[in-house]
Amino acid sequence: SRGIDLDGLRGSGPDGAVVAADVNERAAAMRQATETATGVTGTSAASRHAAPSAATPRQRSPESMRRLIAERMSKANREIPHYRLVRDVDVSTLQHWLSETNAQRPIAERILPAAAYVRAVALAAARHPELNGFWREDAFQSGDGVHVAMAISLRRGGLVTPHVADADRASIDQIMDRLRELVAAARAGTLKSSWMTGSTITLTNLGDTGADLVHGVISPPQVALVGMGRVTDRPWVADGELVVRPVLTVTLAADHRATDGAIGSRFLSTLAHALEHPEEL
């Protein structure tokens, strides 16, 4: 999945942004050229970790980008036997921890909730590896690390999903630095090929846009997608008393061919524990 030559690659996204389809097309062309030259038709390490390739027009409007995404997600929804689980998480401790931590820092070095979400997903994926990998050739293939893809919307439409590599081994500050880098590169159309392929699980965070709940569609060949909604004040029972707490709704969409609800529930419990105990992130 690494080492794809992007020199001269013209992005088909808004303002020339390089999107996943562009990288996939270049990767497919490189694989085809290699196979033609060597006579090898087997699956390479790079192709095992790359998303399915598709030839696309070099120039694409935001509307056509959405249409392409919709086609791929419709196919995934038809072919993947999804099961979905939901968990509400009290994030009052996380909010307090972020507030105290950021109070001692300049604005440019502050940690956003998204970094905590990525870290929590990574820790849960590392502890429950059945959800961290790919479904290929009627079998589950474990990922070579925990590489959390983050859905990033582009200003004029469409989205890309670069990933944070080895997020379970990165500190929350390192994850925050990488997220800043990924967002800036996505908006500027300068994403590296190694950021666009090889993700083992995806996180989509729509809380900032106002969505309370996210029912995601798995991005094949992955077997799981985590959705984060917005934090809202809700009634909550704590120590036998009814209180008001900031609550985050977390969802898991998983592939029933690879796991079942029991594994998914344990994954969500681990994720919730990480968010409720930010000192462990």
N, C-alpha and C positions, 0 to 999 in steps of 0.2 A: 504493500500500500504506500510505501515511501519511495522517493526518488523519481516521481513523475516529472518530466521536464515540462515546465509551463512557459518557457521562453517563447514569446510571440503569440501566446494564447490570448485571443480576444474574447472577453466575457460577453455572454449573451444576456446578462441581466441588466437592470436599469443602470444608466450611466456607465455601461461597460463592465459592471461588476461580474466577477467570475463566480458562477454558481456551481452547485454540485454536478449538474448535468454536463457542464463544460469539462470539469475534471474527469468525470466518468468517460466522456467521449475521447478525451486525449489518452486516458489510461487504456481504453479498448483498442485505440489505434496503435499504441505502443506494443500491447500484447500481440495484436495481429501481426505487426511487423516482425516481432521477435519469433513468433511461431512460424511465419513464412520463411525466415532466414535460417532457422535451426531445425525445422521439421517437427518441433515439439508441439503437441496439442494438449498436453496434460494441464491441470490447474496449477498455476504458480502460487507462491506464497502471497504475492501482491494481489492476484485476482481473487484469492480466497477471502481477503479482507476488504475488497472494494465492493461498493454497492453495484447493483446491476447497471450496465451501461446502456445508453440510448442515444442515437444520433438525433441531434436537435438543430434547428436553424441557428445560424451564428448571431442573428439579431432577433430578439424576442421582446414583445411588449409585456408589461406587468400582467395584462389580461391573459396572454398566452402562457406565461409562467404559472399563473394560478391554475389554468386549464391543465397543464402538464402535471402539476402537483396533484390536482384532483384525480386525474386518470390513474396515477400511480397509487394514490391512497385508496381509490375505489378497488383497484386490483388487490391490494393488500387486505382490504376489508373482506373481499370475497374469498380469498384463498387462505387467510390465516384464521384459525379458530380462536378468536379472542375470548378471554374472560377478563372482567374488570372488577377491581376492588377499590374501596374508598375508605379513607381514614382521616378523622379530624385531629389536629394536633394543636395543643396549647403552646403558643410561641412567645408567651410573656417573658420567660427567662431568656430566650434568644434575643428578643428585642432589647431587654435590659442590658444584656451582655454586649450587643452591638453598640448601644448608646454609650456605655462606659468606655468601651475600647476606642470608638471613634472620637470621643471627646478629647483624647490625648494625642490626636493625630491631625496633620494638615489635611485639607479636603482631598487632595490628590491621592492620599494614601488610605482613605477610609474604606472599610469593608462593607459591601452591599449584601443584602440578604441572598442574592443569587449565588454568591460564592459559598455561603453556608449550605444552600440547597444542593449545589454540585458536590460539595464535600460529603454531605449526608447520603446522597445517592451512591457515591463511590464507595463509602464504607459499607453500605447495605449490600451493594453488588459484590464486594469482595467477600463478605460473609456468606452470601447466598449465590455462589457462582453459577448455579443452574439458570439464573436470569441474565447472566453476563456472557453473551456470545451470540452464536448464529445457528439457524436451522438450514442445513444444506444436505441434499441427497438423502432426505428422509431420516436425518439424524442430527442431534445437537452437537455443535462444535464449540468448545469453550474458547473464550477470548484469550489472547496472549497477554492481556493486562486489563486494567479497568480504565477504559477510555470513554469518558462521558461526553456525548454530543449535546450541544446546547443550541436550540432553535433560535435564530436571530433574524428578525424581520428587517427587510430593506426599506428605506424611506419611501421609495416609489412603488412598492409592491413586491411580492415574492419573499422567499426566505432561503436561508442557507443553514446548514447544521455542522459547523466545524466542531472539533472536540478538544477536550482537555485530556491529554495523554497521562496515564498513570495517576489519575486523580486521587486514588486511595493512598498514594505515597507522597502526595504534595500537601504542603501546609495550606491553611486557608488563605494566607497572604499570597502564596505562590499562585493559587487558583484565581484570586482576585486580579493579580497582575496579568495572568493569561486571558481572563475574560475581557479585560480592557483592551488587550492586544487583538483579540479575536473580533470584538465589536468594531474597533477602528479599522481593521483590515477588511472586514465584510463590507462596511460602508464605503471604503475607498477602492474596493475591488482588487485587493492585493493579498488575498488569502493564499497560503502555501498549500501545495497539494497534500503534504503530510498531515495537515489539519483537517482535510476534507474527506479522507478515507481512513478506514480502520476503527471507527467508533464501535463500541460493544454494547452500549445502552444509551438511550436518548432521554433528555429532560426537556420538557417544554414548560415554560413559566409564563403564564398569561395573566398573573395577578396584577401586574402593573397596568394592564389594559382594561381592567375592571371585571374580568371573568371570575365568578365564584368557584366554578368547578370545570375541570378540563377532562373530557372523555377522549383520550387520544387514540390514534391509529398507529400501530407498530410499523416502523420503517424496516422492511425486509432487507437483508436476511436476519436482522436482529430479532430477539424474542421478547423484548420488554420495552415499554415506554412509560416514563413517570411524568405526571402532570401536576403542576402547582397552580392553585387559584389565588385569589387575593385574600389578604388577612382582614377579617372583620371582627368587631366586638360582638360576642355572643354569650348567652347564659352558659355557665359551666359549673359543674359540681366539683369542688375541691375540698378534701378533708370533711366531707359530709355537709358542706355549706354551699349554697347557691351564690355564685359570684359572676362577675362579667370579666371575660378574658379575651385577648386577641387570639383568634383561632384561624388556622390555615387548613384548608382541605387539600389532601394529597390523594391522587389517584394512581392506580397501576393498571396498565393494559399489558397483558401477557399472553404468550402463545401456549395454548393448551396442549400442543404436541410436545412441548419441552417441559412444562411444569403443570402443577395443578393449584387450586385455590389455597391449599394448606401451605405450600411453599411461598406463594404470593403473600399470604397473610403474615408469615414470619418475616418476609422481606420488609413489609410495611411497618411492622413492629420495630425492627432494627432501625429503619429510617426515622421513625417517630422518636425513638430513644435518642438518636444523634441530635435531632433538632431540639429536643427538650433538655439536653445536656450539652450546650455549646462549648463548655470548657473542655470537652473531650474531642472537639472537632480538630 
